Amino acid sequence: MDINSFSKEIDPKINSRGKEYFQCDAVKDLEQITSVKWSACVEGSETYSVDVIINKNKIIDWSCDCPYDWGPMCKHVAAVLYAIQKQSETAPAKVKHPARQKRRKNQRRAGEGYFRKNGFCSAQKFCTGTCFG
Ligand SMILES: [Zn+2]
């Protein structure tokens, strides 16, 4: 699957949900960990950690810690792919030193109130999706 055409190859529902997440700025903390590995948090009713492996624009592998298991790719991964697409278009990403474990725990806690505080793209809206009940 190619990073520039993945949207045509995944479930249209997952694609539109993922795009919605991306457009609502739910993808947080996108980082290129190594030359092929990307990592991000996606905020919905909960915050999920997504890792994606991309080698020369080919999406090799991905993972998300949400409970979605009805298809190969969940909307969180799709959202992160959109974010990576955008980032690749705008500026070459910097490879940062991976010291994420501790920070991510804090972010998860901080992220939980995000939608409530901001009012738009409410958690309820996303909650009714296919990912979780
Ligand atoms: Zn997910």
Backbone and ligand atoms as CSV (ligand in chain L), in Angstrom:
chain,resi,resn,atom,element,x,y,z
A,1,MET,N,N,0.844,-1.198,0.000
A,1,MET,CA,C,0.000,0.000,0.000
A,1,MET,C,C,0.883,1.253,0.000
A,2,ASP,N,N,0.521,2.213,-0.809
A,2,ASP,CA,C,1.327,3.422,-0.934
A,2,ASP,C,C,0.732,4.527,-0.051
A,3,ILE,N,N,1.598,5.301,0.558
A,3,ILE,CA,C,1.130,6.374,1.448
A,3,ILE,C,C,0.270,7.383,0.688
A,4,ASN,N,N,0.516,7.528,-0.600
A,4,ASN,CA,C,-0.240,8.514,-1.371
A,4,ASN,C,C,-1.553,7.969,-1.935
A,5,SER,N,N,-1.753,6.664,-1.835
A,5,SER,CA,C,-2.997,6.121,-2.390
A,5,SER,C,C,-3.699,5.167,-1.430
A,6,PHE,N,N,-3.258,5.150,-0.171
A,6,PHE,CA,C,-3.867,4.218,0.788
A,6,PHE,C,C,-5.369,4.441,0.925
A,7,SER,N,N,-5.804,5.722,0.785
A,7,SER,CA,C,-7.211,6.047,1.020
A,7,SER,C,C,-8.124,5.316,0.059
A,8,LYS,N,N,-7.605,4.953,-1.111
A,8,LYS,CA,C,-8.431,4.234,-2.086
A,8,LYS,C,C,-8.448,2.741,-1.799
A,9,GLU,N,N,-7.531,2.291,-0.976
A,9,GLU,CA,C,-7.389,0.852,-0.772
A,9,GLU,C,C,-7.986,0.352,0.533
A,10,ILE,N,N,-8.390,1.278,1.405
A,10,ILE,CA,C,-8.960,0.833,2.678
A,10,ILE,C,C,-10.479,0.995,2.657
A,11,ASP,N,N,-11.133,0.445,3.628
A,11,ASP,CA,C,-12.583,0.552,3.782
A,11,ASP,C,C,-12.999,2.026,3.738
A,12,PRO,N,N,-13.968,2.376,2.852
A,12,PRO,CA,C,-14.367,3.796,2.726
A,12,PRO,C,C,-14.833,4.399,4.050
A,13,LYS,N,N,-15.460,3.595,4.896
A,13,LYS,CA,C,-15.930,4.098,6.180
A,13,LYS,C,C,-14.749,4.462,7.081
A,14,ILE,N,N,-13.779,3.568,7.092
A,14,ILE,CA,C,-12.576,3.819,7.898
A,14,ILE,C,C,-11.845,5.042,7.343
A,15,ASN,N,N,-11.823,5.133,6.035
A,15,ASN,CA,C,-11.157,6.264,5.399
A,15,ASN,C,C,-11.801,7.593,5.798
A,16,SER,N,N,-13.141,7.657,5.728
A,16,SER,CA,C,-13.781,8.938,6.027
A,16,SER,C,C,-13.683,9.274,7.512
A,17,ARG,N,N,-13.750,8.252,8.357
A,17,ARG,CA,C,-13.578,8.495,9.795
A,17,ARG,C,C,-12.149,8.969,10.109
A,18,GLY,N,N,-11.211,8.310,9.476
A,18,GLY,CA,C,-9.817,8.672,9.706
A,18,GLY,C,C,-9.549,10.095,9.248
A,19,LYS,N,N,-10.134,10.443,8.117
A,19,LYS,CA,C,-9.962,11.798,7.580
A,19,LYS,C,C,-10.576,12.820,8.537
A,20,GLU,N,N,-11.730,12.470,9.074
A,20,GLU,CA,C,-12.416,13.332,10.029
A,20,GLU,C,C,-11.530,13.573,11.263
A,21,TYR,N,N,-10.969,12.501,11.760
A,21,TYR,CA,C,-10.054,12.619,12.902
A,21,TYR,C,C,-8.907,13.560,12.570
A,22,PHE,N,N,-8.328,13.331,11.412
A,22,PHE,CA,C,-7.181,14.140,10.996
A,22,PHE,C,C,-7.587,15.609,10.869
A,23,GLN,N,N,-8.724,15.864,10.231
A,23,GLN,CA,C,-9.152,17.244,10.003
A,23,GLN,C,C,-9.536,17.945,11.298
A,24,CYS,N,N,-9.974,17.191,12.278
A,24,CYS,CA,C,-10.325,17.764,13.577
A,24,CYS,C,C,-9.102,17.860,14.481
A,25,ASP,N,N,-7.951,17.574,13.919
A,25,ASP,CA,C,-6.716,17.748,14.678
A,25,ASP,C,C,-6.624,16.762,15.847
A,26,ALA,N,N,-7.169,15.564,15.641
A,26,ALA,CA,C,-7.114,14.563,16.707
A,26,ALA,C,C,-5.781,13.822,16.725
A,27,VAL,N,N,-5.007,13.980,15.655
A,27,VAL,CA,C,-3.694,13.330,15.623
A,27,VAL,C,C,-2.694,14.227,16.345
A,28,LYS,N,N,-2.166,13.709,17.432
A,28,LYS,CA,C,-1.260,14.496,18.258
A,28,LYS,C,C,0.134,13.896,18.223
A,29,ASP,N,N,1.097,14.792,18.308
A,29,ASP,CA,C,2.423,14.300,18.641
A,29,ASP,C,C,2.993,13.362,17.579
A,30,LEU,N,N,2.720,13.682,16.317
A,30,LEU,CA,C,3.275,12.856,15.244
A,30,LEU,C,C,4.792,13.034,15.208
A,31,GLU,N,N,5.484,11.917,15.229
A,31,GLU,CA,C,6.940,11.971,15.207
A,31,GLU,C,C,7.484,10.868,14.333
A,32,GLN,N,N,8.547,11.192,13.641
A,32,GLN,CA,C,9.268,10.158,12.904
A,32,GLN,C,C,10.372,9.653,13.825
A,33,ILE,N,N,10.221,8.411,14.261
A,33,ILE,CA,C,11.135,7.848,15.257
A,33,ILE,C,C,12.434,7.393,14.618
A,34,THR,N,N,12.308,6.691,13.499
A,34,THR,CA,C,13.493,6.290,12.734
A,34,THR,C,C,13.206,6.650,11.278
A,35,SER,N,N,14.106,6.270,10.375
A,35,SER,CA,C,13.876,6.619,8.975
A,35,SER,C,C,12.616,5.961,8.425
A,36,VAL,N,N,12.152,4.881,9.053
A,36,VAL,CA,C,10.953,4.209,8.538
A,36,VAL,C,C,9.793,4.196,9.529
A,37,LYS,N,N,10.050,4.494,10.773
A,37,LYS,CA,C,8.995,4.333,11.786
A,37,LYS,C,C,8.417,5.670,12.246
A,38,TRP,N,N,7.085,5.742,12.236
A,38,TRP,CA,C,6.359,6.924,12.700
A,38,TRP,C,C,5.511,6.544,13.898
A,39,SER,N,N,5.316,7.507,14.752
A,39,SER,CA,C,4.514,7.259,15.935
A,39,SER,C,C,3.647,8.477,16.214
A,40,ALA,N,N,2.416,8.237,16.714
A,40,ALA,CA,C,1.526,9.353,17.024
A,40,ALA,C,C,0.483,8.905,18.033
A,41,CYS,N,N,-0.183,9.879,18.650
A,41,CYS,CA,C,-1.339,9.600,19.499
A,41,CYS,C,C,-2.572,10.123,18.780
A,42,VAL,N,N,-3.670,9.392,18.863
A,42,VAL,CA,C,-4.918,9.839,18.265
A,42,VAL,C,C,-5.975,9.942,19.358
A,43,GLU,N,N,-6.562,11.113,19.469
A,43,GLU,CA,C,-7.537,11.355,20.526
A,43,GLU,C,C,-8.946,11.127,20.029
A,44,GLY,N,N,-9.688,10.307,20.764
A,44,GLY,CA,C,-11.102,10.101,20.490
A,44,GLY,C,C,-11.772,10.039,21.840
A,45,SER,N,N,-12.623,9.033,22.030
A,45,SER,CA,C,-13.177,8.839,23.370
A,45,SER,C,C,-12.058,8.446,24.330
A,46,GLU,N,N,-10.997,7.858,23.767
A,46,GLU,CA,C,-9.765,7.627,24.517
A,46,GLU,C,C,-8.606,7.992,23.606
A,47,THR,N,N,-7.441,8.052,24.180
A,47,THR,CA,C,-6.266,8.329,23.358
A,47,THR,C,C,-5.565,7.024,23.025
A,48,TYR,N,N,-5.316,6.823,21.738
A,48,TYR,CA,C,-4.675,5.596,21.304
A,48,TYR,C,C,-3.299,5.892,20.705
A,49,SER,N,N,-2.406,4.934,20.885
A,49,SER,CA,C,-1.064,5.059,20.333
A,49,SER,C,C,-0.994,4.302,19.015
A,50,VAL,N,N,-0.494,4.974,18.009
A,50,VAL,CA,C,-0.398,4.376,16.685
A,50,VAL,C,C,1.063,4.393,16.228
A,51,ASP,N,N,1.523,3.271,15.717
A,51,ASP,CA,C,2.842,3.188,15.096
A,51,ASP,C,C,2.667,2.767,13.640
A,52,VAL,N,N,3.410,3.370,12.764
A,52,VAL,CA,C,3.340,3.019,11.349
A,52,VAL,C,C,4.762,2.873,10.809
A,53,ILE,N,N,4.964,1.837,10.009
A,53,ILE,CA,C,6.258,1.640,9.350
A,53,ILE,C,C,6.089,1.964,7.869
A,54,ILE,N,N,6.837,2.933,7.396
A,54,ILE,CA,C,6.765,3.331,5.985
A,54,ILE,C,C,8.162,3.358,5.407
A,55,ASN,N,N,8.340,2.607,4.327
A,55,ASN,CA,C,9.638,2.566,3.675
A,55,ASN,C,C,9.481,3.022,2.234
A,56,LYS,N,N,10.105,4.104,1.883
A,56,LYS,CA,C,10.025,4.664,0.524
A,56,LYS,C,C,8.566,4.790,0.076
A,57,ASN,N,N,7.766,5.461,0.896
A,57,ASN,CA,C,6.351,5.712,0.610
A,57,ASN,C,C,5.461,4.478,0.635
A,58,LYS,N,N,6.021,3.317,0.907
A,58,LYS,CA,C,5.195,2.108,1.007
A,58,LYS,C,C,4.875,1.848,2.477
A,59,ILE,N,N,3.592,1.654,2.741
A,59,ILE,CA,C,3.177,1.363,4.109
A,59,ILE,C,C,3.426,-0.121,4.366
A,60,ILE,N,N,4.404,-0.400,5.213
A,60,ILE,CA,C,4.829,-1.775,5.440
A,60,ILE,C,C,4.010,-2.420,6.560
A,61,ASP,N,N,3.814,-1.675,7.634
A,61,ASP,CA,C,3.137,-2.256,8.787
A,61,ASP,C,C,2.568,-1.134,9.646
A,62,TRP,N,N,1.605,-1.487,10.503
A,62,TRP,CA,C,1.043,-0.497,11.401
A,62,TRP,C,C,0.473,-1.192,12.620
A,63,SER,N,N,0.309,-0.426,13.689
A,63,SER,CA,C,-0.342,-0.978,14.870
A,63,SER,C,C,-1.042,0.143,15.615
A,64,CYS,N,N,-2.098,-0.227,16.336
A,64,CYS,CA,C,-2.868,0.725,17.127
A,64,CYS,C,C,-3.344,-0.039,18.347
A,65,ASP,N,N,-3.395,0.623,19.496
A,65,ASP,CA,C,-3.800,-0.130,20.687
A,65,ASP,C,C,-5.292,-0.025,20.978
A,66,CYS,N,N,-6.116,0.364,19.997
A,66,CYS,CA,C,-7.559,0.372,20.192
A,66,CYS,C,C,-8.114,-1.041,20.012
A,67,PRO,N,N,-9.354,-1.271,20.462
A,67,PRO,CA,C,-9.904,-2.639,20.380
A,67,PRO,C,C,-10.487,-3.017,19.018
A,68,TYR,N,N,-10.315,-2.191,18.012
A,68,TYR,CA,C,-10.893,-2.463,16.687
A,68,TYR,C,C,-10.324,-3.741,16.085
A,69,ASP,N,N,-11.197,-4.679,15.696
A,69,ASP,CA,C,-10.665,-5.875,15.044
A,69,ASP,C,C,-11.595,-6.383,13.952
A,70,TRP,N,N,-12.299,-5.445,13.305
A,70,TRP,CA,C,-13.199,-5.853,12.227
A,70,TRP,C,C,-12.573,-5.710,10.847
A,71,GLY,N,N,-11.375,-5.274,10.801
A,71,GLY,CA,C,-10.739,-5.104,9.497
A,71,GLY,C,C,-9.257,-4.908,9.678
A,72,PRO,N,N,-8.553,-4.824,8.578
A,72,PRO,CA,C,-7.093,-4.729,8.666
A,72,PRO,C,C,-6.617,-3.406,9.259
A,73,MET,N,N,-7.346,-2.309,9.012
A,73,MET,CA,C,-6.861,-1.017,9.468
A,73,MET,C,C,-7.969,-0.252,10.181
A,74,CYS,N,N,-7.638,0.367,11.313
A,74,CYS,CA,C,-8.640,1.154,12.026
A,74,CYS,C,C,-8.527,2.621,11.623
A,75,LYS,N,N,-9.525,3.400,12.050
A,75,LYS,CA,C,-9.561,4.808,11.646
A,75,LYS,C,C,-8.422,5.618,12.250
A,76,HIS,N,N,-7.911,5.152,13.386
A,76,HIS,CA,C,-6.794,5.887,13.999
A,76,HIS,C,C,-5.560,5.830,13.114
A,77,VAL,N,N,-5.296,4.629,12.578
A,77,VAL,CA,C,-4.147,4.470,11.693
A,77,VAL,C,C,-4.362,5.315,10.437
A,78,ALA,N,N,-5.599,5.288,9.909
A,78,ALA,CA,C,-5.895,6.091,8.720
A,78,ALA,C,C,-5.639,7.573,9.005
A,79,ALA,N,N,-6.064,8.025,10.181
A,79,ALA,CA,C,-5.862,9.435,10.546
A,79,ALA,C,C,-4.373,9.776,10.586
A,80,VAL,N,N,-3.592,8.866,11.149
A,80,VAL,CA,C,-2.148,9.101,11.241
A,80,VAL,C,C,-1.525,9.112,9.841
A,81,LEU,N,N,-2.025,8.246,8.961
A,81,LEU,CA,C,-1.492,8.228,7.596
A,81,LEU,C,C,-1.757,9.555,6.890
A,82,TYR,N,N,-2.939,10.121,7.140
A,82,TYR,CA,C,-3.220,11.447,6.577
A,82,TYR,C,C,-2.247,12.490,7.118
A,83,ALA,N,N,-1.973,12.388,8.405
A,83,ALA,CA,C,-1.060,13.342,9.019
A,83,ALA,C,C,0.351,13.194,8.460
A,84,ILE,N,N,0.762,11.942,8.239
A,84,ILE,CA,C,2.100,11.698,7.683
A,84,ILE,C,C,2.172,12.239,6.255
A,85,GLN,N,N,1.094,11.991,5.507
A,85,GLN,CA,C,1.001,12.517,4.143
A,85,GLN,C,C,1.231,14.022,4.129
A,86,LYS,N,N,0.540,14.705,5.020
A,86,LYS,CA,C,0.618,16.158,5.076
A,86,LYS,C,C,2.019,16.599,5.485
A,87,GLN,N,N,2.547,15.923,6.484
A,87,GLN,CA,C,3.872,16.277,6.978
A,87,GLN,C,C,4.935,16.077,5.900
A,88,SER,N,N,4.799,15.000,5.124
A,88,SER,CA,C,5.771,14.728,4.068
A,88,SER,C,C,5.692,15.792,2.977
A,89,GLU,N,N,4.463,16.321,2.769
A,89,GLU,CA,C,4.293,17.360,1.757
A,89,GLU,C,C,4.932,18.671,2.193
A,90,THR,N,N,4.756,18.996,3.465
A,90,THR,CA,C,5.163,20.323,3.916
A,90,THR,C,C,6.668,20.402,4.192
A,91,ALA,N,N,7.161,19.553,5.075
A,91,ALA,CA,C,8.575,19.640,5.419
A,91,ALA,C,C,9.115,18.261,5.728
A,92,PRO,N,N,10.354,18.016,5.410
A,92,PRO,CA,C,10.939,16.734,5.788
A,92,PRO,C,C,11.002,16.616,7.312
A,93,ALA,N,N,10.536,15.500,7.817
A,93,ALA,CA,C,10.442,15.347,9.265
A,93,ALA,C,C,11.815,15.166,9.888
A,94,LYS,N,N,11.923,15.667,11.085
A,94,LYS,CA,C,13.157,15.464,11.831
A,94,LYS,C,C,13.059,14.161,12.614
A,95,VAL,N,N,14.129,13.433,12.642
A,95,VAL,CA,C,14.167,12.222,13.451
A,95,VAL,C,C,14.562,12.614,14.866
A,96,LYS,N,N,13.649,12.347,15.766
A,96,LYS,CA,C,13.926,12.716,17.154
A,96,LYS,C,C,14.360,11.504,17.952
A,97,HIS,N,N,15.024,11.782,19.015
A,97,HIS,CA,C,15.472,10.692,19.872
A,97,HIS,C,C,14.270,10.061,20.561
A,98,PRO,N,N,14.156,8.741,20.489
A,98,PRO,CA,C,12.981,8.119,21.101
A,98,PRO,C,C,13.089,8.034,22.625
A,99,ALA,N,N,12.368,8.897,23.296
A,99,ALA,CA,C,12.294,8.842,24.759
A,99,ALA,C,C,10.833,9.063,25.111
A,100,ARG,N,N,10.006,8.143,24.633
A,100,ARG,CA,C,8.588,8.434,24.573
A,100,ARG,C,C,7.764,7.823,25.696
A,101,GLN,N,N,8.191,6.735,26.229
A,101,GLN,CA,C,7.324,5.959,27.113
A,101,GLN,C,C,6.711,6.793,28.227
A,102,LYS,N,N,7.542,7.552,28.907
A,102,LYS,CA,C,7.064,8.323,30.046
A,102,LYS,C,C,6.156,9.460,29.604
A,103,ARG,N,N,6.604,10.159,28.559
A,103,ARG,CA,C,5.820,11.284,28.065
A,103,ARG,C,C,4.431,10.835,27.623
A,104,ARG,N,N,4.391,9.682,26.983
A,104,ARG,CA,C,3.131,9.244,26.423
A,104,ARG,C,C,2.081,9.003,27.509
A,105,LYS,N,N,2.518,8.491,28.644
A,105,LYS,CA,C,1.583,8.275,29.743
A,105,LYS,C,C,0.951,9.593,30.181
A,106,ASN,N,N,1.763,10.611,30.298
A,106,ASN,CA,C,1.251,11.917,30.685
A,106,ASN,C,C,0.274,12.460,29.648
A,107,GLN,N,N,0.632,12.255,28.387
A,107,GLN,CA,C,-0.219,12.770,27.332
A,107,GLN,C,C,-1.568,12.072,27.329
A,108,ARG,N,N,-1.534,10.783,27.622
A,108,ARG,CA,C,-2.790,10.050,27.639
A,108,ARG,C,C,-3.727,10.662,28.685
A,109,ARG,N,N,-3.171,10.958,29.835
A,109,ARG,CA,C,-4.001,11.536,30.881
A,109,ARG,C,C,-4.488,12.934,30.466
A,110,ALA,N,N,-3.580,13.711,29.920
A,110,ALA,CA,C,-3.937,15.074,29.535
A,110,ALA,C,C,-4.936,15.072,28.389
A,111,GLY,N,N,-4.859,14.070,27.522
A,111,GLY,CA,C,-5.688,14.053,26.326
A,111,GLY,C,C,-7.144,13.716,26.587
A,112,GLU,N,N,-7.415,13.097,27.712
A,112,GLU,CA,C,-8.769,12.604,27.935
A,112,GLU,C,C,-9.823,13.709,27.964
A,113,GLY,N,N,-9.461,14.865,28.459
A,113,GLY,CA,C,-10.453,15.938,28.529
A,113,GLY,C,C,-10.486,16.829,27.307
A,114,TYR,N,N,-9.707,16.480,26.338
A,114,TYR,CA,C,-9.512,17.387,25.206
A,114,TYR,C,C,-10.804,17.736,24.489
A,115,PHE,N,N,-11.573,16.733,24.145
A,115,PHE,CA,C,-12.770,16.995,23.357
A,115,PHE,C,C,-13.832,17.724,24.172
A,116,ARG,N,N,-13.929,17.349,25.416
A,116,ARG,CA,C,-14.905,18.023,26.258
A,116,ARG,C,C,-14.577,19.514,26.378
A,117,LYS,N,N,-13.297,19.791,26.594
A,117,LYS,CA,C,-12.889,21.182,26.770
A,117,LYS,C,C,-13.095,21.994,25.511
A,118,ASN,N,N,-12.795,21.383,24.387
A,118,ASN,CA,C,-12.789,22.152,23.148
A,118,ASN,C,C,-14.140,22.207,22.451
A,119,GLY,N,N,-15.006,21.321,22.810
A,119,GLY,CA,C,-16.376,21.429,22.324
A,119,GLY,C,C,-16.604,20.895,20.926
A,120,PHE,N,N,-15.683,21.049,20.032
A,120,PHE,CA,C,-15.922,20.570,18.673
A,120,PHE,C,C,-15.461,19.126,18.549
A,121,CYS,N,N,-15.966,18.438,17.551
A,121,CYS,CA,C,-15.599,17.037,17.343
A,121,CYS,C,C,-15.721,16.256,18.644
A,122,SER,N,N,-16.885,16.250,19.218
A,122,SER,CA,C,-17.055,15.681,20.545
A,122,SER,C,C,-16.785,14.191,20.543
A,123,ALA,N,N,-16.436,13.688,21.689
A,123,ALA,CA,C,-16.154,12.266,21.809
A,123,ALA,C,C,-17.384,11.447,21.414
A,124,GLN,N,N,-18.566,11.954,21.724
A,124,GLN,CA,C,-19.796,11.227,21.397
A,124,GLN,C,C,-19.881,10.953,19.904
A,125,LYS,N,N,-19.533,11.945,19.133
A,125,LYS,CA,C,-19.600,11.810,17.692
A,125,LYS,C,C,-18.754,10.618,17.228
A,126,PHE,N,N,-17.552,10.555,17.769
A,126,PHE,CA,C,-16.662,9.479,17.362
A,126,PHE,C,C,-17.068,8.148,17.987
A,127,CYS,N,N,-17.673,8.229,19.169
A,127,CYS,CA,C,-18.039,7.033,19.911
A,127,CYS,C,C,-19.028,6.162,19.151
A,128,THR,N,N,-19.856,6.784,18.320
A,128,THR,CA,C,-20.880,6.022,17.625
A,128,THR,C,C,-20.307,5.301,16.408
A,129,GLY,N,N,-19.032,5.407,16.194
A,129,GLY,CA,C,-18.405,4.804,15.015
A,129,GLY,C,C,-18.229,3.315,15.135
A,130,THR,N,N,-17.464,2.778,14.237
A,130,THR,CA,C,-17.296,1.331,14.181
A,130,THR,C,C,-16.233,0.840,15.145
A,131,CYS,N,N,-15.439,1.749,15.642
A,131,CYS,CA,C,-14.277,1.332,16.405
A,131,CYS,C,C,-14.642,0.849,17.801
A,132,PHE,N,N,-15.465,1.596,18.476
A,132,PHE,CA,C,-15.848,1.203,19.824
A,132,PHE,C,C,-17.296,1.604,20.087
A,133,GLY,N,N,-17.888,1.039,21.114
A,133,GLY,CA,C,-19.332,1.188,21.293
A,133,GLY,C,C,-19.797,2.439,21.974
L,1,ZN,ZN,ZN,-7.276,2.277,16.373
